[in-house]
Amino acid sequence: MEQSLLNIGFGNTVVAERVIAIMPPNSAPMKRLKDEAKDDKRLLDATHGRRTRSIIVMDSNHIVLSAIQAETVSQRFVTLKDSA
């Protein structure tokens, strides 16, 4: 079984099959989700010090922050799935 890697910016990738949701970070529930994940040590920051532009929820209950727009990450995800 081959796993696809989803590029989330700046050389960072996640396993596409384990992605549950790709969300913009600007709503209160998303900020709360990020804060809870940080408190529980489930937060992975892949922004390289840049502004968070998307929050990726993984099936392992980890939260991944990316500096790439949620729409762009979603488009990459769809393209990856279509080519598989």
PyMOL commands that set and color helices and strands:
alter all, ss='L'
color gray80, all
select helices_A, chain A and resi 16-18+28-39+70-83
alter helices_A, ss='H'
color red, helices_A
select strands_A, chain A and resi 5-9+12-15+19-23+43-46+54-58+63-66
alter strands_A, ss='S'
color yellow, strands_A
deselect
rebuild
show_as cartoon
